[in-house]
């Protein structure tokens, strides 16, 4: 019998929550009375997290010409939303213990980072309003798969076998076997994490971007970025298929016949800029 997706979340008392520092930063970002110094005071209490944040901010991905030596400087340069995102990025790899993921824990995160890079490329090229959230949405788009592996392991294993036996997308196998997909589970988790609703919607609807509301363009970007990363064989999403991109998503982003190939080449060339993220896996 398919598993109730809400029960997968609610029945597990030790479902990973955001680390306290990351949760506090997430709350503070939405408070107009908060200053860069206030956020720095919270982050600086976690020396290891501060070091990871500075490593990411000074990586090739951000490409700042001068080294950023303090978290306060990073906050001023990046802005609050981007600092929230990089803080979560620096922590998310440790939020789950899924080293035994059947299709490879490292391969899973490399795929997620590839989708994050591709989403960022598309968002920049198309000048999306939510460009600062693009990388984070790509990075977390498949987080529901890790939840399913940890907390509905037998059902998820059956979905993986179903996808392999029928040579179909894991997304479709999940719906058939569990009655819900990793996208839905990821939406439930990130909503519990109190991430901004637009990020939750992108994760929930990255396989059906036209169902998203305020973040439809960003959901479309993640949707297409996932296909790009799979076509480029960056990591593993758990199956051997390249999802067919929704034509409405292509149209929404204004991608022409030549655009996808050029964007894919750019994604391939920019993957090295995310080495600092890969090093944290």
ABEGO torsion letter per residue (X at the ends): XBBBAAAAAAABAABBBBBAAAAAAAAAAABAABBAAAAAAAAAABAAAAAAAAAAAABAAAGBABBBABAAAAAAAAEAAAAAAAAAAAAAAAABBAAABAAEAAAAAAAAAAAAAAAAAAAAAAGBAAAAAAAAAAAAAAAAAAAAAAABAAAAAAAAAAAAAAGBBAAAAAAAAAGBBAAAAAAAAAAAAGBBAAAAAAAAAAABAAABBAAAAAAAAAAAAAAAAAAAGBEBAGBABBBBBBAAAAAAAGBBAAAAAAAAAAAAAAAAAAAAAAAAX
